[in-house]
Amino acid sequence: MRRRSLQAEANRRLRVAILELLRTEYPGALDVKVLRFSLDSLGWPLTAEALRAHLRYLEEKGLLKVQHRRGYGFSLSFVSLTARGWDLLDGHITEEGVDQAL
């Protein structure tokens, strides 16, 4: 049981780190690959699949928005913080699974 709570705490801290990185670009967006590189630089190495799972979780909570853009032979994904995500970081709202790490 202790291991599960440690993993939950790590997930909450990682999710806050993601939101904080996105806040630096607000109202703009950050390329998912740049976000992954930034997290790795901060000591949060993630596989692309693991990052996608966290982004999906945060998107379902309404804290960020993921946009996919396709071009001629390529696909890019961008992530941006929502106003709700900013409110969470500022402590105006709470969100189970994220804000306990603030």
N, C-alpha and C positions, 0 to 999 in steps of 0.2 A: 504494500500500500504506500509506503514511503516513496518508492521509486516513481509511482504514478504522480504523486504530488510534486516531486522534483521536476518531472517532465512538464506538468501543467504550469509550474512557475516559469520554466524556461520558455515555454510557448508564449506566455503573457509578456515576458520581457522582450522576446523577439518581435512580437506584434507591435509593441510600443516603439521599438527601434525602427520598424518599417514606417510607422506613422510619423515619427519624428523626422526621418529622412524625407518623406513626402512633404512635410510642412515647409522645408527649406525651398521647395519649388512652387509652393502655392501662389497663385491659382493654376500654375502650369502643371505639366506632367513630367514624369521621369520614365525613361526607357527601362523596361524590366531587366534587361541585361546590365544596365548601369546600376540599377538598384541591387541586383545580386552581387555585383562587384563591390559596391559600397558596403553591403552587409558583411561580405567576406573580409574586407579591410578592417571592419569593426570587431572581428572575431566571431562572426556568425556565419560560418561556411554552410551553404545549403545546396542541395541538388536542385536542378530546375523544377523537378516534380514537387519537392518539399516547399519551395517558394510558391509555386502555383497553388498549393493547398492552403497556405497561410493567406495568400491574396484572395482566394475564393472565400475563405472564412470571413475576412475583414470586409469584403465586398457584400456578402450576405448580411452583415451587420449594418451596412450603410455607411461605413467609415472611410471607404475609398471606392474609386471607380476604375475599372480596367477597360481600356479601349484597344481594339485590334484593328490594325490598318494593313491593307494588302496593296502591294505594288506590282510591278512587272517582275515576277519571279521571286518575290520576297514578302515576308510578313513581319510586322513589328507590333509589339505590344507596349502600351504606355499605361502608367498608373498615376492617378492623382488623388490627393486628399479631398474629401468632401467637407462641407461646413460642419457636418455632424462629427467628423473625425477631429476637426480643430477644436470643437466644443469639448470633446472627450479629453484631449490633451490639456486644455485649459481648466479642466475640472468642473465644467458647467453641467455635464451629464456623466452618468456611469454606464458601464457596459460589462456584463459578466464575461469573463474570459480574457479581458484586456486591461481594464482600468486598475485592477489590484496591484499591478506592477508600477503604477505611476507614483 
